[in-house]
Amino acid sequence: MKKILFFTFFAITLFAKDYFTIYKTEGISGVENELKTELREKDSWMKYLEKLDTRFGYYENKNFIIVATKHSKDMALYKKEGTNFIKLSNDNMIIGEKAGDKVFEGDLKTPEGAYDLTQKRTGLDQFYGPFALVTSYPNSFDRSLNKKGHGIWIHGMPLNGNRELFTQGCLAINNDKLQTLESSIDFRKSVLLTSHDDLIEAKKEDLAIILSSIFKWKDAWKDSDLETYLSFYSKDFKRIDKTDFEFFSAQKRNIFAKKEDKIIKLFNFDISPYPNSLGKNLYRVVMDEEYYSPAVKYIGKKELYLEVINGKIKILNED
């Protein structure tokens, strides 16, 4: 009964079809089949996203968005409340001395992209203020592009009172502002978006294309439909180890040829616009994955970096 009520409530909330009638005539399997169809339709997701604040992306797990704009040296914090993002703070920041996106260790540039906050570090040199929030730079997309460097933090100002003009690539704010920021968020449920110019906000149409395409991609993956599956990937696809689309395709061809029965579950979607210096319309997608086959069992995170182009997604990197 709980399963029936869940599917019925979800269906009515998400797509507003007459699922009561479908359930009465076809049972819960009929409702599930209708939902599977709807989840693969861009227009269905457009309807669902219509009243949501999607400026900073679509989030089912993350609750806090930090937007750092390099040209104006501005850091704003937003909290997800219901269907909206509410601005909690707006602070001045100090960034790397050199302009542009970070490429290698010691270039004195602040990265551009979408990053998680991975931990809070204390007991640091007084230069960093009372503590630092560690970012996930370089992420798997950065590493696939051969970007180097590490230790990109959100930190404070020197405790001796001598304010610096620049950092070595980190993002620094006044110590009282840092403490307020940290006390206002759950860093494990936060995303940092860093861009050179004002953030290009996520488009509802892009998000609808991404969400509907992911379910189609999952179907092709589950059914070992190689050609359809590979159609979701860019010819510029690269993994962290620099293996390219050709190698990836050959690898998947061998795996899919086994025609193994698979169970694949994807849920808890977090989709961020991905600021970049490549001139591409990029997004980062993070989701929970459960994968079961005769040979493999995996429960963890799936991360995609993709481009939305000509109404389709093209995956550039996968982790």
C-alpha positions in Angstrom: 0.0 0.0 0.0 2.8 2.4 0.8 4.4 1.8 -2.6 1.0 2.5 -4.3 0.5 5.7 -2.4 4.1 6.9 -3.1 3.8 6.3 -6.9 0.4 7.9 -7.1 1.4 11.0 -5.1 4.7 11.4 -7.0 2.9 11.0 -10.4 0.2 13.6 -9.5 2.7 16.1 -8.1 5.2 15.6 -11.0 3.1 15.3 -14.1 -0.6 15.7 -13.2 -1.9 12.9 -15.3 -5.0 10.9 -14.3 -3.0 8.2 -12.6 -6.0 7.3 -10.4 -7.8 6.0 -13.5 -4.6 4.3 -14.8 -4.2 2.6 -11.4 -7.8 1.4 -11.3 -7.6 0.0 -14.8 -4.0 -1.2 -15.0 -2.7 -1.4 -11.5 0.5 -0.1 -10.1 2.5 -1.5 -13.1 0.4 0.7 -15.3 1.3 3.7 -13.2 5.0 2.8 -13.3 5.0 2.3 -17.0 3.4 5.7 -17.5 5.9 7.3 -15.2 8.8 5.7 -17.1 7.5 7.3 -20.3 7.0 10.7 -18.7 10.5 10.8 -17.1 11.9 10.5 -20.6 10.0 13.4 -22.1 11.5 16.9 -22.1 8.0 18.5 -22.1 7.1 16.7 -18.9 10.2 18.0 -17.1 9.5 21.5 -18.5 6.1 21.4 -16.8 7.7 20.1 -13.5 10.4 22.8 -13.6 8.1 25.6 -14.5 7.6 27.0 -11.0 11.0 26.1 -9.6 13.8 28.6 -9.1 16.5 27.1 -11.4 18.9 30.0 -11.7 21.6 28.0 -10.1 20.6 24.6 -11.3 18.4 21.7 -10.2 19.0 20.1 -6.8 17.5 17.3 -4.9 20.3 16.8 -2.4 22.2 20.1 -2.2 20.8 23.1 -0.2 23.4 25.8 -0.4 24.9 27.5 -3.4 28.0 29.8 -3.2 28.4 32.0 -6.3 31.9 33.6 -6.6 32.2 36.1 -9.4 35.9 36.8 -10.1 35.7 40.0 -12.1 33.7 41.8 -9.3 35.4 39.9 -6.5 32.0 39.1 -5.1 30.9 36.0 -3.1 27.1 35.4 -2.6 25.5 32.7 -0.5 22.1 31.3 -1.4 19.9 28.8 0.5 17.3 26.6 -1.1 14.0 27.2 0.7 11.0 25.4 -0.9 11.0 26.1 -4.6 13.2 29.2 -4.3 16.8 30.2 -3.6 17.1 33.0 -0.9 20.2 35.1 -0.7 21.7 34.9 2.8 24.9 37.0 2.3 27.0 39.0 -0.1 30.7 39.5 0.6 33.8 41.0 -1.0 36.6 38.4 -1.6 40.2 38.2 -2.6 41.3 35.8 -5.4 44.4 34.8 -7.3 46.7 37.4 -8.6 46.5 36.4 -12.3 43.4 36.6 -14.4 41.9 33.6 -16.2 41.0 30.0 -15.4 43.5 27.9 -13.4 45.5 25.5 -15.6 48.6 24.5 -13.6 50.2 24.5 -10.2 51.5 27.9 -9.2 49.9 29.9 -11.9 48.2 32.1 -9.3 44.8 31.7 -10.9 41.5 30.9 -9.3 39.6 28.0 -11.0 36.3 28.4 -12.8 33.7 25.7 -12.5 31.4 23.9 -10.1 32.9 22.3 -7.0 32.0 20.6 -3.7 33.2 21.6 -0.3 34.9 18.5 1.0 36.1 19.4 4.6 36.8 22.1 7.1 40.5 22.5 8.0 41.7 24.1 11.2 45.1 24.5 12.9 46.5 26.2 9.7 49.1 28.9 9.3 47.8 32.2 10.6 47.9 33.5 7.0 44.7 31.5 6.3 42.6 33.0 9.1 40.7 30.8 11.6 40.0 27.9 9.3 39.5 26.9 5.6 36.8 25.1 3.6 38.5 22.8 1.1 37.1 22.6 -2.4 37.1 19.6 -4.8 39.4 21.3 -7.3 40.7 19.6 -9.4 37.5 17.6 -10.2 37.5 14.7 -12.7 36.7 17.1 -15.6 39.6 19.3 -14.6 41.9 16.3 -14.5 40.7 15.1 -17.9 41.8 18.4 -19.3 45.2 17.9 -17.6 44.7 20.8 -15.2 47.0 20.8 -12.3 47.2 22.2 -8.8 45.6 21.5 -5.4 44.7 23.2 -2.2 42.0 25.6 -3.5 40.2 26.7 -0.4 37.7 29.3 0.9 39.7 30.8 3.7 40.0 33.9 5.9 42.5 36.7 6.3 45.8 36.7 8.1 45.3 36.8 11.9 48.1 39.3 12.3 45.9 41.9 10.6 47.9 42.4 7.5 45.3 42.0 4.7 46.7 40.6 1.4 46.0 42.0 -2.0 45.8 38.6 -3.7 45.8 34.8 -2.9 47.7 32.1 -4.7 44.4 30.9 -6.2 42.1 30.5 -3.2 39.0 32.6 -2.4 39.5 34.6 0.8 36.9 36.7 2.7 37.1 38.6 6.0 37.3 36.3 9.1 34.0 37.4 10.6 32.3 36.8 7.2 34.0 33.4 6.9 32.7 32.3 10.3 29.2 33.5 9.4 29.3 31.7 6.1 30.5 28.4 7.7 27.8 28.6 10.5 25.1 29.2 7.9 25.7 26.1 5.7 26.2 22.4 5.8 29.3 22.2 3.7 28.5 18.7 2.7 25.3 20.0 1.0 26.9 23.0 -0.6 28.1 23.8 -4.2 30.6 26.4 -5.1 30.1 28.0 -8.6 33.1 30.2 -9.6 33.0 32.2 -12.8 35.0 35.0 -14.3 32.0 37.1 -15.4 28.5 37.1 -13.9 27.2 33.6 -13.7 25.3 32.4 -16.7 22.2 31.0 -15.1 20.9 27.5 -15.9 18.1 27.4 -18.5 15.0 25.4 -17.7 15.1 23.9 -21.2 18.7 22.7 -20.7 17.7 21.1 -17.4 14.7 19.4 -19.0 16.9 18.1 -21.8 19.4 16.8 -19.3 16.9 15.1 -17.0 14.9 13.4 -19.8 18.1 12.4 -21.6 19.6 10.8 -18.5 16.7 8.4 -18.2 17.1 7.5 -21.9 20.8 7.0 -21.5 20.1 4.7 -18.5 17.7 2.6 -20.6 20.4 2.2 -23.4 22.9 1.3 -20.7 20.6 -1.3 -19.1 19.6 -2.8 -22.4 23.2 -2.9 -23.7 22.1 -0.8 -26.7 25.6 0.3 -27.7 24.8 2.7 -30.5 22.1 4.6 -28.6 24.3 4.6 -25.5 27.3 6.0 -27.3 25.2 8.7 -29.0 25.0 10.5 -25.6 28.8 10.9 -25.6 30.9 13.6 -27.2 33.7 12.6 -29.6 35.9 14.8 -27.2 35.1 12.5 -24.3 38.0 11.9 -21.9 38.4 10.1 -18.6 40.8 11.1 -15.8 43.4 8.7 -17.2 43.1 10.5 -20.6 41.5 7.5 -22.3 39.5 8.9 -25.2 36.2 8.2 -26.9 37.6 5.5 -29.1 39.1 3.5 -26.2 35.9 4.0 -24.2 33.7 2.9 -27.1 35.8 -0.3 -27.6 35.7 -1.0 -23.9 31.9 -0.6 -23.8 31.5 -2.7 -27.0 33.2 -5.7 -25.2 31.1 -5.2 -22.1 27.8 -4.8 -23.9 28.4 -7.8 -26.1 27.9 -10.0 -23.0 24.2 -8.9 -22.8 24.2 -9.2 -19.1 21.1 -8.5 -17.1 21.5 -5.3 -15.2 19.6 -3.3 -12.6 20.5 0.4 -12.7 19.0 2.9 -10.3 19.8 6.7 -10.5 18.4 9.1 -8.0 19.1 12.3 -5.9 20.0 14.4 -8.9 22.1 17.6 -8.4 22.6 19.6 -11.7 24.8 22.7 -11.7 25.7 25.1 -14.5 29.4 24.8 -15.1 31.2 28.1 -15.7 34.1 27.5 -18.0 36.7 29.2 -20.2 36.0 26.8 -23.1 33.0 28.8 -24.4 30.7 25.7 -24.0 27.3 25.3 -22.5 28.4 22.9 -19.7 26.7 21.3 -16.8 27.8 19.1 -13.9 25.5 16.2 -12.9 25.9 14.3 -9.7 23.6 11.5 -8.7 23.4 8.4 -6.5 23.8 5.2 -8.5 23.0 1.6 -7.6 24.3 -0.9 -10.2 23.8 -4.7 -10.1 25.0 -7.2 -12.7 26.3 -10.8 -12.4 29.8 -9.4 -12.4 29.6 -6.1 -10.6 27.8 -4.5 -7.7 28.3 -0.8 -7.2 26.6 1.7 -4.8 27.9 5.2 -4.8 28.1 8.5 -6.8 27.9 8.9 -10.5 29.3 12.2 -11.9 28.9 13.5 -15.4 30.2 16.6 -17.1 28.2 17.3 -20.2 27.5 19.9 -22.9 24.0 20.8 -24.0 24.1 21.5 -27.7 21.5 21.5 -30.4 18.9 20.1 -28.0 21.0 17.1 -27.0 23.5 16.2 -24.2 27.0 15.2 -25.0 29.0 13.7 -22.1 32.5 15.0 -22.0 33.7 13.3 -18.8 32.3 10.6 -16.5 33.4 9.5 -13.0 
